[in-house]
Amino acid sequence: MGLLLLTVILSACGGTPVAQNWPGLTLDDGTIYAISGLPQQVFMLDAENGTVKGTFSPVSEPKGTIWWSPVTVGGGSAFVGFTQSDTEASALYAFDPETGQEQWSVAAESLILPAPFYADGVVYFGTSDGCVYAADVETKRLKPGWPPRSDRGELACQTEDAIWATPLVVGDRVYVAAMDHHVYSLDAETGEVLWKSQVGGAMAAPPTLIEKDGILYVGAFDGQLYALRIDSGERVEGFEFQASNWIWSKVLALGEQLFVTSLDGNLYALDPANGAVIWSYCGTSKEDNGQCKDTVLRASPIEAGGSIVIASEEGEVTSVLDSVRQWNWPSGTPGAGILTTPVTSEDMVYLILMDGQVQALNADSGGQVWTFTPPEAD
């Protein structure tokens, strides 16, 4: 179900996406990691001016359909999932975050779509067959029991459908939101399923934890936002929020509010205690019935410059403060919408369009600071 749905979404995006899922974008220690270009590869860009510091690709001439995960950086290495359809070989690769030199890899048995998660010398990642893997950075091998297998040596994945969401690792627990309508809590050492909680739809983004309250918040394709107790997975009584279309995005917890976007075109500010709407912002104009029109918000909201920044599939980036627009940046490029969540530093917002172009905007004004356009194939 998962890969079929992703293919349908990409087919409807218009234009020709550079990445076969969609372009990855990561910011770490002054470097932007953008999956872009023809042939597809990881470009390491200077966050200050957009110049190329290095590149990474595990193959010199990729063939067929190429799938990447976004990059994750930790423990002195950068990590990325890569698959090419002609060989059906899928693996997690570690490379030098400064030079792009490959360091090591571990094989997986299906696509690695979400970004890996690094914690305490271990890289956790989910795959399209529903398995969660854990790679030990010191030994450069998979940890025993990750992924689990039957007595016959066959995969016995922890979930029953694809994993599109990055695992969330907190202490000795791994939390996984899956396309099988369940959120899982795994033991970070053994991979044992400690609890699983059913929700009303598939999930494409990881849960958000408010640690002081011990509550996980996660949005689903049924348009609901769920509040789950971290120790048991039980739903928090009295919490309820329903959007009028899918929630694809990760929840942003900021101050005393939750922020979430929906495919219905709205940014919602919610009360974390009960899910009540404090205010909402429609990405474009509203129809007579009060519904948003002509916009889809799939990327997650982020905080930048003291405001909430959202990005639309139509290629617009908007800064919103207390339901009031502060600035708006239109790409003006047909077919170059935004599916990937932007990233932010102290005073900048970085985004990647579906054509692989990276833009750096001033977080206070929305002014364009620099642009990176990937080179074309020879």
C-alpha positions as CSV (number, residue, x, y, z in Angstrom):
1,M,0.0,0.0,0.0
2,G,2.8,2.4,1.0
3,L,4.9,2.4,-2.2
4,L,1.8,2.5,-4.4
5,L,0.5,5.5,-2.6
6,L,3.8,7.3,-2.8
7,T,4.0,6.7,-6.6
8,V,0.5,8.1,-7.0
9,I,1.5,11.2,-5.1
10,L,4.6,11.8,-7.1
11,S,2.7,11.3,-10.4
12,A,0.3,14.1,-9.3
13,C,3.0,16.6,-8.4
14,G,3.6,17.8,-11.9
15,G,7.0,18.1,-13.6
16,T,9.8,15.5,-13.2
17,P,11.0,15.0,-9.6
18,V,14.7,14.6,-9.3
19,A,14.5,12.2,-6.4
20,Q,12.2,9.2,-6.9
21,N,10.6,9.7,-3.5
22,W,11.2,13.4,-3.0
23,P,14.3,15.5,-2.4
24,G,15.9,15.1,1.0
25,L,17.1,18.2,2.9
26,T,19.1,18.2,6.2
27,L,21.1,20.9,8.0
28,D,23.9,20.1,10.4
29,D,26.8,22.2,11.7
30,G,26.7,24.7,8.9
31,T,26.3,22.2,6.1
32,I,23.1,21.6,4.0
33,Y,22.8,18.0,2.7
34,A,20.5,18.1,-0.3
35,I,19.6,15.1,-2.4
36,S,19.4,16.5,-5.9
37,G,20.8,16.7,-9.4
38,L,21.1,14.4,-12.4
39,P,22.5,11.9,-11.6
40,Q,21.0,12.0,-8.2
41,Q,23.5,12.4,-5.3
42,V,24.0,14.1,-2.0
43,F,25.3,17.7,-2.3
44,M,27.0,19.1,0.7
45,L,26.4,22.9,0.6
46,D,27.8,25.7,2.7
47,A,24.8,27.0,4.6
48,E,26.2,30.5,4.5
49,N,26.5,30.9,0.7
50,G,25.3,27.7,-1.0
51,T,28.7,26.7,-2.5
52,V,29.3,22.9,-3.0
53,K,31.7,21.5,-0.3
54,G,31.5,17.9,-1.5
55,T,29.2,15.2,-2.9
56,F,28.3,11.6,-2.1
57,S,26.9,8.8,-4.1
58,P,27.6,5.1,-3.5
59,V,27.6,4.4,-7.3
60,S,29.1,6.5,-10.1
61,E,26.4,5.8,-12.7
62,P,23.1,4.9,-11.0
63,K,20.6,3.1,-13.2
64,G,16.8,2.6,-13.1
65,T,14.7,4.1,-10.3
66,I,16.7,5.5,-7.5
67,W,15.4,5.9,-3.9
68,W,17.1,7.9,-1.2
69,S,16.3,8.6,2.4
70,P,17.2,12.1,3.8
71,V,20.6,12.4,5.4
72,T,21.2,12.1,9.2
73,V,24.4,13.2,10.9
74,G,25.8,11.9,14.2
75,G,28.8,10.5,15.8
76,G,31.2,12.0,13.2
77,S,29.4,10.4,10.2
78,A,26.6,11.1,7.9
79,F,24.0,8.4,7.1
80,V,21.7,7.9,4.1
81,G,19.6,5.1,2.7
82,F,20.0,4.3,-1.0
83,T,18.4,1.8,-3.4
84,Q,18.6,1.4,-7.1
85,S,16.0,-0.7,-8.9
86,D,18.2,-2.4,-11.5
87,T,20.1,-4.3,-8.8
88,E,17.4,-4.2,-6.1
89,A,20.2,-3.6,-3.6
90,S,19.3,-1.5,-0.6
91,A,21.6,-0.3,2.1
92,L,22.4,2.3,4.7
93,Y,25.6,4.1,3.9
94,A,27.9,6.0,6.3
95,F,30.1,8.7,4.7
96,D,32.4,11.5,5.9
97,P,30.3,14.6,6.4
98,E,33.1,16.8,5.3
99,T,34.5,15.0,2.3
100,G,31.8,12.7,1.1
101,Q,34.1,9.7,1.3
102,E,32.2,6.5,1.9
103,Q,33.0,4.8,5.2
104,W,30.9,1.7,5.5
105,S,27.4,0.2,4.7
106,V,24.9,-2.3,5.9
107,A,22.4,-4.1,3.7
108,A,18.6,-3.9,4.1
109,E,16.0,-6.1,2.4
110,S,13.8,-3.3,1.2
111,L,13.7,0.5,0.6
112,I,14.9,2.9,3.3
113,L,12.5,5.9,2.8
114,P,12.6,7.9,6.1
115,A,15.7,9.5,7.5
116,P,17.7,7.4,9.9
117,F,17.9,8.3,13.6
118,Y,21.3,8.4,15.4
119,A,21.5,7.9,19.2
120,D,24.4,6.8,21.4
121,G,26.4,5.1,18.7
122,V,23.5,3.3,17.0
123,V,21.7,4.2,13.8
124,Y,18.0,3.2,13.7
125,F,16.1,3.1,10.4
126,G,12.8,1.8,9.1
127,T,12.1,0.1,5.8
128,S,9.3,-0.4,3.3
129,D,8.6,-4.0,4.5
130,G,7.9,-2.8,8.0
131,C,11.2,-3.7,9.7
132,V,13.2,-1.5,12.0
133,Y,17.0,-2.0,11.8
134,A,19.7,-0.9,14.2
135,A,23.3,-0.5,13.0
136,D,26.2,-0.3,15.5
137,V,28.5,2.5,14.4
138,E,31.6,1.0,16.2
139,T,31.3,-2.5,14.7
140,K,29.8,-1.2,11.4
141,R,27.3,-4.1,11.6
142,L,23.6,-4.6,12.4
143,K,22.9,-5.3,16.0
144,P,21.8,-8.8,16.8
145,G,18.0,-9.1,16.5
146,W,17.6,-6.0,14.3
147,P,15.6,-6.8,12.3
148,P,14.0,-9.8,14.1
149,R,13.8,-13.1,12.2
150,S,11.9,-16.3,12.6
151,D,13.5,-19.7,13.5
152,R,13.8,-20.2,9.7
153,G,15.8,-17.0,9.3
154,E,13.0,-15.2,7.6
155,L,12.2,-11.6,8.4
156,A,9.7,-11.2,11.2
157,C,9.2,-7.4,11.0
158,Q,8.0,-5.5,14.0
159,T,5.2,-3.8,12.0
160,E,2.8,-5.0,9.3
161,D,3.3,-2.4,6.6
162,A,5.8,0.1,5.3
163,I,7.5,2.6,7.6
164,W,7.7,6.1,6.2
165,A,8.4,7.9,9.4
166,T,11.8,8.3,11.0
167,P,12.0,6.4,14.3
168,L,12.1,8.5,17.5
169,V,14.6,7.4,20.0
170,V,14.2,8.6,23.6
171,G,16.4,7.0,26.3
172,D,15.9,3.2,26.1
173,R,12.9,3.3,23.8
174,V,12.3,3.5,20.1
175,Y,8.9,4.9,18.9
176,V,7.8,4.0,15.4
177,A,4.7,5.3,13.6
178,A,3.8,2.9,10.7
179,M,1.6,2.7,7.7
180,D,-0.3,-0.2,9.4
181,H,-2.2,2.3,11.6
182,H,-0.1,1.5,14.7
183,V,2.4,3.4,16.8
184,Y,5.0,1.0,18.4
185,S,7.3,1.3,21.4
186,L,10.4,-0.9,21.1
187,D,13.2,-1.7,23.5
188,A,16.2,0.2,22.1
189,E,18.6,-2.6,23.0
190,T,16.7,-5.7,22.0
191,G,14.1,-4.4,19.5
192,E,11.3,-6.2,21.5
193,V,7.8,-4.6,21.0
194,L,6.8,-3.3,24.4
195,W,3.4,-1.9,23.3
196,K,1.6,-0.9,20.2
197,S,-1.3,1.5,19.9
198,Q,-3.8,1.5,17.1
199,V,-5.0,4.8,15.5
200,G,-7.4,5.5,12.7
201,G,-5.0,5.9,9.8
202,A,-1.6,5.4,8.3
203,M,1.2,7.8,9.5
204,A,4.0,9.4,7.4
205,A,5.7,11.4,10.2
206,P,7.2,10.5,13.5
207,P,5.6,11.2,16.9
208,T,6.5,14.3,18.8
209,L,7.2,13.9,22.5
210,I,6.4,16.5,25.2
211,E,8.7,14.9,27.8
212,K,7.5,16.7,30.9
213,D,4.0,15.4,30.2
214,G,5.0,12.0,28.9
215,I,2.8,12.3,25.9
216,L,3.4,11.5,22.2
217,Y,1.5,13.4,19.6
218,V,1.1,12.0,16.1
219,G,-1.1,12.9,13.1
220,A,-2.7,10.3,10.8
221,F,-4.2,10.0,7.4
222,D,-7.7,10.0,8.9
223,G,-7.1,13.6,9.7
224,Q,-7.0,13.1,13.5
225,L,-4.2,14.1,15.8
226,Y,-3.6,11.5,18.5
227,A,-2.2,12.0,22.0
228,L,-0.7,8.8,23.5
229,R,0.9,8.1,26.9
230,I,4.5,7.3,26.4
231,D,4.6,4.5,29.0
232,S,1.6,2.5,27.7
233,G,0.4,3.8,24.4
234,E,-3.0,4.6,25.8
235,R,-4.9,7.6,24.4
236,V,-5.1,10.6,26.5
237,E,-8.7,11.0,27.7
238,G,-10.3,14.3,26.6
239,F,-7.8,15.0,23.7
240,E,-9.5,15.3,20.3
241,F,-8.6,17.1,17.1
242,Q,-10.0,16.4,13.6
243,A,-8.8,18.1,10.4
244,S,-10.9,17.9,7.2
245,N,-8.1,16.0,5.3
246,W,-5.1,13.9,6.0
247,I,-2.4,15.0,8.4
248,W,0.9,14.2,6.8
249,S,3.1,16.4,8.9
250,K,5.0,16.1,12.1
251,V,3.6,18.0,15.0
252,L,5.7,21.0,16.2
253,A,5.5,21.6,20.0
254,L,6.4,25.2,20.8
255,G,5.7,27.0,24.1
256,E,2.3,26.0,25.2
257,Q,0.9,25.2,21.8
258,L,1.0,22.4,19.2
259,F,1.3,23.3,15.5
260,V,0.3,20.9,12.7
261,T,-0.5,21.2,9.0
262,S,-3.0,19.3,7.0
263,L,-3.7,18.5,3.3
264,D,-6.8,20.6,3.9
265,G,-4.5,23.7,3.4
266,N,-4.6,24.9,7.1
267,L,-2.0,25.5,9.7
268,Y,-3.5,24.8,13.1
269,A,-2.4,26.0,16.5
270,L,-3.8,23.6,19.2
271,D,-4.0,23.3,23.0
272,P,-1.9,20.3,23.9
273,A,-4.2,19.5,26.8
274,N,-7.3,18.8,24.8
275,G,-6.6,19.5,21.1
276,A,-8.8,22.6,21.0
277,V,-8.1,24.9,18.0
278,I,-6.5,28.2,19.3
279,W,-6.3,29.6,15.8
280,S,-5.8,28.5,12.3
281,Y,-4.3,29.9,9.1
282,C,-5.5,29.1,5.6
283,G,-2.6,29.0,3.1
284,T,-4.6,30.7,0.4
285,S,-8.1,32.3,0.2
286,K,-11.2,30.6,1.6
287,E,-14.3,29.4,-0.1
288,D,-17.7,30.5,1.0
289,N,-18.0,27.5,3.3
290,G,-14.9,28.5,5.1
291,Q,-12.7,25.7,3.6
292,C,-9.3,26.4,2.2
293,K,-8.9,26.0,-1.5
294,D,-6.1,25.7,-4.0
295,T,-3.4,24.7,-1.5
296,V,-2.0,21.5,0.0
297,L,0.3,21.5,3.1
298,R,2.2,18.2,3.3
299,A,5.5,19.5,4.8
300,S,5.7,19.9,8.5
301,P,5.6,23.4,10.2
302,I,8.9,24.8,11.6
303,E,9.8,27.7,13.8
304,A,12.0,30.4,12.4
305,G,12.4,34.1,13.3
306,G,9.9,33.8,16.1
307,S,7.1,32.7,13.7
308,I,5.8,29.5,12.3
309,V,6.9,28.8,8.7
310,I,4.9,26.5,6.4
311,A,5.5,25.4,2.8
312,S,3.0,24.3,0.2
313,E,2.9,21.8,-2.7
314,E,2.2,24.9,-4.9
315,G,5.7,26.1,-4.1
316,E,5.0,28.9,-1.6
317,V,6.6,29.5,1.8
318,T,4.8,31.6,4.4
319,S,5.7,32.9,7.8
320,V,2.8,33.1,10.2
321,L,2.5,34.7,13.7
322,D,-0.7,34.3,15.7
323,S,-2.7,33.6,12.5
324,V,-1.3,36.7,10.7
325,R,0.9,36.3,7.7
326,Q,4.3,38.0,8.2
327,W,5.8,37.3,4.7
328,N,5.3,35.0,1.7
329,W,7.9,33.7,-0.8
330,P,6.5,32.2,-4.0
331,S,8.8,30.0,-6.1
332,G,7.3,31.1,-9.3
333,T,8.5,27.9,-10.9
334,P,5.7,25.7,-12.5
335,G,5.8,22.1,-11.2
336,A,8.4,22.9,-8.5
337,G,6.3,22.5,-5.5
338,I,7.5,21.8,-1.9
339,L,7.0,18.4,-0.4
340,T,10.1,18.3,1.8
341,T,9.9,20.1,5.2
342,P,12.2,23.1,5.2
343,V,15.0,23.4,7.7
344,T,16.1,26.4,9.7
345,S,19.1,27.9,11.4
346,E,19.0,30.9,13.7
347,D,18.2,33.5,11.0
348,M,17.7,31.5,7.8
349,V,15.1,29.2,6.3
350,Y,16.3,26.6,3.7
351,L,14.0,24.8,1.3
352,I,14.3,22.4,-1.6
353,L,11.9,22.4,-4.5
354,M,10.8,19.3,-6.4
355,D,13.1,20.2,-9.2
356,G,16.1,19.9,-6.8
357,Q,16.7,23.6,-6.4
358,V,17.7,24.8,-2.9
359,Q,16.7,28.2,-1.7
360,A,18.0,30.1,1.3
361,L,15.6,32.8,2.7
362,N,16.0,35.3,5.4
363,A,13.8,34.1,8.4
364,D,12.7,37.6,9.3
365,S,11.8,39.0,5.9
366,G,11.6,36.0,3.5
367,G,14.1,37.7,1.3
368,Q,16.1,35.4,-1.0
369,V,19.8,35.1,0.2
370,W,21.1,32.4,-2.2
371,T,20.0,29.7,-4.6
372,F,21.6,26.4,-5.5
373,T,20.7,24.9,-8.9
374,P,21.9,21.3,-9.4
375,P,24.1,20.7,-12.4
376,E,22.5,18.8,-15.3
377,A,23.8,15.4,-16.5
378,D,26.6,15.6,-19.1
